[in-house]
Amino acid sequence: MQQKSPRAKPPPSSTGAEIRWLLLFLGIFIVITYCMLRFVVPLHFNDRIAVMISAILSGVIWILARGASIKRA
């Protein structure tokens, strides 16, 4: 009988799952970038900085969402 160790790695995810994660990241990035360019840039700073900040925020949200889904599985 095979016994799984308590710290076994999760199985690698499929290509479809990775594409869904990519689409989630792009969706988050588009929404945050739109909001930043629409509401923040006219008041405070350059649009390039807003896009950079939205990319960082999207990456952090994506990492947290992926980590939460792995812990749930």
DONU-911595 format. One line per 8 residues: their letters; for each residue x, y, z of C-alpha. Coordinates in pm, 1 decimal. Layout:
N
A	X,Y,Z | ...
//
This chain:
73
MQQKSPRA	0.0,0.0,0.0 | 117.8,348.5,-82.6 | 99.8,606.8,187.5 | 107.6,974.5,109.0 | 341.6,1183.8,310.5 | 177.0,1478.2,487.3 | 384.8,1725.2,287.2 | 328.6,1573.3,-56.1
KPPPSSTG	333.8,1812.1,-348.5 | 3.8,1874.5,-523.7 | -21.0,1726.1,-872.1 | 78.9,1958.5,-1156.8 | -211.8,2156.9,-1293.9 | -344.0,2109.5,-1643.3 | -297.3,2346.5,-1934.4 | -662.5,2448.2,-1911.7
AEIRWLLL	-621.6,2542.7,-1547.0 | -314.7,2750.8,-1626.9 | -503.6,2931.6,-1904.3 | -786.2,3007.6,-1659.4 | -531.9,3150.6,-1414.0 | -386.3,3363.7,-1693.7 | -731.9,3491.8,-1787.4 | -800.6,3571.3,-1421.9
FLGIFIVI	-477.6,3770.9,-1400.9 | -553.9,3959.4,-1722.3 | -907.3,4035.6,-1605.2 | -782.4,4171.4,-1272.7 | -513.1,4371.9,-1452.0 | -760.1,4525.4,-1699.0 | -1006.5,4625.3,-1426.9 | -741.7,4777.9,-1200.5
TYCMLRFV	-571.6,4956.9,-1491.2 | -903.8,5097.8,-1612.7 | -988.3,5225.6,-1264.9 | -642.6,5374.3,-1215.4 | -642.8,5551.2,-1552.5 | -999.2,5670.4,-1511.8 | -994.7,5795.5,-1153.2 | -638.5,5835.8,-1025.0
VPLHFNDR	-421.6,5955.5,-1315.6 | -609.0,6280.2,-1388.5 | -565.3,6381.8,-1026.3 | -220.3,6264.5,-923.4 | 45.7,6121.5,-1153.3 | 165.9,5986.1,-1486.7 | -21.9,5706.5,-1667.8 | 290.3,5487.8,-1693.8
IAVMISAI	320.8,5485.4,-1317.3 | -48.3,5395.0,-1288.2 | -2.7,5098.3,-1522.6 | 300.1,4982.2,-1324.6 | 110.6,5007.8,-995.2 | -187.3,4821.8,-1140.7 | 44.9,4543.9,-1262.8 | 194.1,4509.8,-915.2
LSGVIWIL	-149.2,4505.5,-750.8 | -276.2,4250.8,-1003.7 | 22.8,4027.5,-938.0 | -28.6,4042.4,-562.0 | -401.4,3965.7,-593.3 | -323.9,3679.0,-832.6 | -66.2,3530.3,-595.4 | -307.7,3552.1,-301.5
ARGASIKR	-591.3,3395.6,-502.4 | -371.8,3112.6,-625.5 | -234.7,3048.2,-278.6 | -585.6,3040.4,-132.8 | -701.6,2792.0,-396.0 | -404.6,2562.5,-327.8 | -471.4,2567.4,46.8 | -837.2,2483.2,-17.3
A	-754.8,2187.8,-242.0
//
